[in-house]
Amino acid sequence: MQDLLQQAKSILEQNWRGAYTIPTSRLYPFQWNWDSGFVAIGWAHFDVARAMTELESLFSGQWENGMVPHIIFHSENEKTYFPNYDFWNANVNPGAPTKPKTSGITQPAVHGFVLEQILENHGDNADVQAFAKAIFPKIVHSHRWLYQHRDPNREGLFCILHPWESGRDNSPLWDEAMDSIEIDKAIIGEYTRRDTAVADASERPTQDQYDRYVYLLQLGKKHQYDGHELMVESPFLIQDSMMNAILIKSNESLINIGKKLGIDTAEVEEWQQQSVQSFNAKMWHDELAFYTCYDVRNDKPIAHREIGGLVPLFGQIPDNQKANILNDYLINLHENNYYLCPSFDVESPLFDSKRYWRGPIWPQMNWMIHKGLKYYNFDKTADIVRSDFLELIQKLGFYEYFESQKSQVGQLTKGYGGGNFSWTASSVIDFLRF
Ligand code: GLC
């Protein structure tokens, strides 16, 4: 295990670019929003200064309206990625920074809970306290933007406008909503994707899916990536279970930090109360006995069991009865020879144990779900979630994501997607330290 820890640390070192950490070289050469949060948790265990710099760099890309973009293009010379900063052209919005350049959408709001964890480990360090006080209002501002600009019906549950915002880019969750979009080829324009040149095409989204991603991007651009008209026009308008559960978790962390540091959090408490209530009322699907996403544009739940529906455990949202149901779901998968936690319902015809978010195991998801299970005292399941993940790393290396069927892993020599992956390394560090 000592060896694993050393390898993990050296991966973070390799991916460090002076002020931020890239997820992996080649495939993702910039700073990604939620990756950065998880990476800061890893750094905080052996170089807290880097953890703070990581978050500062991310927030240097925050827009005036409060949005923290999903990619910060610190290096404008890096030409191997699509869509790059020039294609996004985020400066159509006057509140987007000119340096660094950014994308025009956001990603899961992990920074509140990341900050709480850093403070827990370094609470008596004066530099960390000063850092926390400085970044706190920026995180609150990012939450305020979600509530004020992305919650059209004022339910306390915000919407995403692009699958890439969810962090679970090509999950089958989005298939129906995406397939029903009437795309206008003229709006998409000409483009060349890069991901299939650096990764196996069978592990990446199909061309048709990619066209739809680009279409939604172009629609965002048309509306300066913000504002009421964009939400009115967007054919993709979804309340994501995981994104909202993470926001709730981060709200709670901000409230806790506020108490410790003497910062008023009345505004956050108000959001929190409404969000938790609405979440349980709207996002629980009785028939599936699972938390699901809600398609606001088509006014119906997205009836699938997928990994985002387990994240409410981390947000401490379910009552004990619901938490027990979610725990049983995981135990059942374990007994049926799956590694925990597959990213999609293994019984669905849409399940694919190899392709991206359609079935494989994702490191940072295991990290969050482990914490959630611990909170509800499901220690045995939490241990499986942790040890399955560590076993996969030992067998297959520090990859982006992993095969979920135990029967398949014996024939494999490596994981899927990018190698030497930062959030994988960071999750290993946190799992081995605690
Ligand atoms: C992929 C993932 C997303 C992640 C990014 C960088 O796009 O789906 O969640 O942030 O890669 O690792």
Residues whose N, C-alpha, C, O or C-beta is under 5 A from the ligand:
A	BS01	GLC	P23 Y28 W32 D35 G167 R168 D169
